[in-house]
Amino acid sequence: MSHVRAAADGMQQDMLILQEDWRQTDWTRAVNQVLSSLCDSFPAVTIVTGSVQGEDALRQLAAGLGSGKHLVIDPSFLEKMACGSEEFQKGCATLMRLLRTLQASDITGVYVTGEQAQSWKYFEKSPAAEQMEKARQLLHRFAEMNKPAEQKKPMFPVNLRNYSTKNKYHRLARAVNVSQVHLLISDINGTINSLQGEAISSGGNAAQARRAIRSLRTLLQRATRKISRLQAEQLISAKKKRAEREQKQEEAGRLRQAQKEQRRKRQRADAVTANSGIVQNKRWKYAYDAFSKAEVPACPIPAASADNMGVTEGAADGMVALGPEIAL
């Protein structure tokens, strides 16, 4: 494939336009090149591959992805695209239409398979909902205090606190700008300060607190590196736009390729970050999730699954509501 673009004038359309001298026999490579081109043409949408079974798994995956626009492509859809010329062109048109629908509507994400596409909306937890949750917890504590002594639960049960850092690692992997990373850094510093007292105590949870602090300090280092990557990507983008305004086509092409490579490096680092962190379990051991491998070789976009997101519907990060199916 010599070139793939949304349109000759840079405007997004409902189909991909190929040059007249285009010839392609390696359809898998063609699909990968189209995905890479779509990532550049729709920077506001995060494109990933993934496979889920059932609505509950899709809700878990959507909650893990969080806010922002997301297009999740099932490997079966990519395999179908790579079957030949007709299926390839249909798949290109479908992806373009879904991406335009995502940008033009209030839909948060779309999961597309070989047969259908399912939309969803992600809702951040409102302040009112948080206040209601705190009120319910307070009422529950008062009820426990008023119970007879023989019915009361232990006031300080062992390992009551959650020392998991997995959610913060996911937040860093999902961050798309410098301000989001700075907010996360502030949150991490606050958590570390709250754990310092337990870490130096002789209590039963001191080891877990020290382990969580080490994990959070590692996350701070990764957050600093991500800020540098995002700033480098922004600088290349500004230089590319200036070259395009000055009609320096050769320089603009070189910067476009540099921007693409910088974005790929950041996405690979994000995939590693999302695969790290401490997951709390019964024995307080380290537990790590494994990212599912993409079915298509050399796929230029990261893979995600419902298992590695580690978030279920109703978690602290927000709520997910499945929308109507979108006809392909």
N, C-alpha and C positions, 0 to 999 in steps of 0.2 A: 504494500500500500504506500503510494508516494505521498499522499496528503489527505487529511480528513479535517473538515472544518464545518462550523454551523452554517456559515453563509459567506459569500465572497466579500460582502461589505461589513462583516463582523456582527451583524444582527442575528439573533437566535431565531431559527425557523423550526418547522415541524419535521424536518428531514435532514439527513446528512448529504452533502453534495460532494461527489467524488470527481476527480479530474478525469478527462476523457481517456487518457492513456493508462488508466488504472487497470491492473491485472493482479489477481490474487489466487493462489492455490493453497496457501497455508492459512486456513480459516481461523485457527486458534490464534495465530499471530495477529490476524486482522481484528479479531475481537479485542485483544489486548490493546492494540493501537487506538481503537475507537474509545475504549474506557479511559485511556490516558488523555485523549483529546477532550472527552466530556468533562473530566476533572478540571481541565484548564478553562473550558467554556462556561462551566457552572461552579465558580469558586464558593458560592454561598451554600451549596449543597454538598454534604459529605457522602461520598459514594463508597459503600463497602459490600463485600460478599458475605453471605450467611445462609444457613438453612435451619428452619425451625419446624416443629411438628405440633400443630394445634394452636388455639388462640392463647392459652396460658403461656406457652413458650414465647409466642410473639409479643405478648405484653411484657414479659420479663426482658426480652431483648430490647424493646422500645424504651422501657424504663432505664435500662443500662446506658443506652445511647443518650438519653436526656433531651434537653432542649436543642434548638437548631433544626435545620432541615436535613433529613437523611433519606437516602435511597438505598435499600438493602436488596441486592440482586442474588437470587438463588442460583447455585451452580448449574441447576438443570436448565435455567434460562440461557446461560452462557453456552452450555453444551448444544442446545437447540440452535443458537445463533451460528455455531461453528459447523453446522451440517451442510451448508451450501449457500449459493448466491441468494436464492429467494428467501430463505430463513434469515440470512444475515441482514438483508435490507429491511425485512419486517422488524427484526429485533432493534436495528438502529432507529427506525421510525418510532417504535414503542418507547424506547428509552428517552428519546428527545421529547416525546409528548408527555411522559411522566415527569420529567425534570421541569418542563414548562408549567405543568399543573402544580407542582410543588412550590415553585417560585410565585405563582400568581394567586394562590389560595392560602388559607390559614391551616392547611394540613401540615402536621409536623413531619410525617414520614410515610413512605410507601415501601411495602415488601412485595416484590414481583417474582413470580415463579414462571415455569413454562406454560402455565394455563391461565393464571389470573394474577391480579394485583390487589393487595389489601392495604388500605390507608389507616392511619391512626393519628391521634392528637395527644400531645404531652402537656400536662398542666402542672405548673409549679405549685407547691403547697402554699396556700394563702396564709397571711398572718392570722386571720380569724380562725382557721383550722388549727394552727399551732397553739393559739390561746385556749381553744376548746380542749385540746389534748392535755395541756398543762392543768386545766381545771379538773379534768377527769382523774388525772394522776393524784392531784391534791385531795380530792374527795375520797379516793381509794385509800390514801394514807390515813385520813381521819377515821375512816371506817375500821381500818386495821387497829388503830390506837384504841378505839372504844370497845374492841372485842375483849372477852374474858382472857385472862393471862394464859390459860391452857390452850386457847384457840389462836393466839397470836403467832405469827410467823417470825423467825429470827430477824432482828432489826438490821443486822449486817451480814447477809448471807455471803458465803465465800464466792469469789470470782463474779460478783455482781456486775462489775464494770466491763464494758466492751473495749478491748484493747486492739480491735481490728483497725488496720490502716488501709484496707483494700479500697474503700470508698474514695479516699483522698487520692489514691493512685489513679482511679478511674476519672476523677475530676480533672486531674492534670492531663490525662490522655485526651479528654474531650475538649479542653480549652482551645479556643480558636483565635484568641487575641491576647495581647500583653496584659490588659486590665484584668481579665479573668485569672491569669496566672498570679498577678499581684494580690488579688483577693484571696486566692488559695494560700499563698505564702503567709499572709496575715493570719489566716485560720490555723495553719500548721504551727506557727509560732505560739499562738494562744494555747493550742493543745499540748505542745511541749512544756510550756510553763505550768499548765495544770497537772502534768504528770511528774514534774520534778520532785515534788514532796513525797509521792509514793515511791519513786525510784531510789531515794536515799534512806527510806525507812526500813524497818526490819519486818514489815508486814508480809503476809503470804503472797501478796500480789506484786512485790517489789521487782521480781525478775521479769514479770510480764510488762510492767511499766518501763523498765530499762530497755527491753526488746522493742517496744513500741516507739520509744524515743529514738533509738538507732535507726529504725525504719523511716521515721519522719525526717530525720536529718539527711538520710539518703535521698528522700523525696525532695527536700529543699535544694540539693545539688542538681537534681534533674530539672527542677523548675527553673533554676538559673540558666541552665543550658537551653531550655526551651525558649526562654525569653530571647536569648541570643539568636536562636534559629528563626524565631518569628520576626525579629528586627532585621535580620539579614534578608529574609524573604520580602519584607516591605521595601527595603532599600533597592533590591533588584527590580521589584515591580515599578517603583518610581522611575528608575533609570530607563526601563523598557518603555513606559508611557512617554517619557521625554523623547526617546529615540523615535518612537512612532510619530509624535507630533512634528519632529524635524525631518521625517521621511527618510531616516537612516535605516533602510530595510535590513542590511547585513548585520548591523549592531543590534537592531531590535530582535532579529532571529536568534542571535547568540544569547541575548539576555532572556529571551523566552525559554530557551533550552536550559539555561542556568536556573531560572525560576522553577521549572518543572523538576529539575534534579534536587533543588533545595526542598521543595514540597515533599518529594518522595523520601528524602532523608528524615524529615520531620515526622512523616507518617510511620516510617519504620521505627523510629524512636518511641512514638506514641504507642505502637503495638507492644513493644517491650515493656513500657511503663504500665500499660493496662494489664499485663500478665504478671505483675509483681505486687508486693504488699503482703501483709499478714491477714490471714482469715482466721477468725476466732472459732475454735471448736471445743469439744468437751475436754480434751487433754491439753489445750493451750499450746498446740504445736504449730509450726509454720505449715501453711497449706497454700499451694499455688495452683492456679487454673492454667490450662493449656489452650492457647488459641488454636482453633481448627484450621487446618491447612486448606488453601484454596484448591478447588478441583481443577481449575485451568492452570497449566504450567505458566510460570513467569507472569502471573496476573499482577497488573500494576497498582491494584488497590488493596487495602488491608482486608482481612477476613475477621468476622465477629460471629459469635454464637450466643444463644440464650444462656448457656451454662457459664461462659466466662464473664458475663456482665455482672453476675453476683447481686442483682437487684430484682426485687419482686414488686408487683403492683401494690401501691400503698406505702412504699418505702418513703423515707424522709425526703428523698430528692423530688418526689412529685408523683402524679397519678397519670395513668394511660387509659385512654378510651379508644377502642377500635371504631373506625369509621366504615363507610360503605365500601364495597369492592369496586374497583375500577376496571371497566371492560378493556380488554387488550385488542 
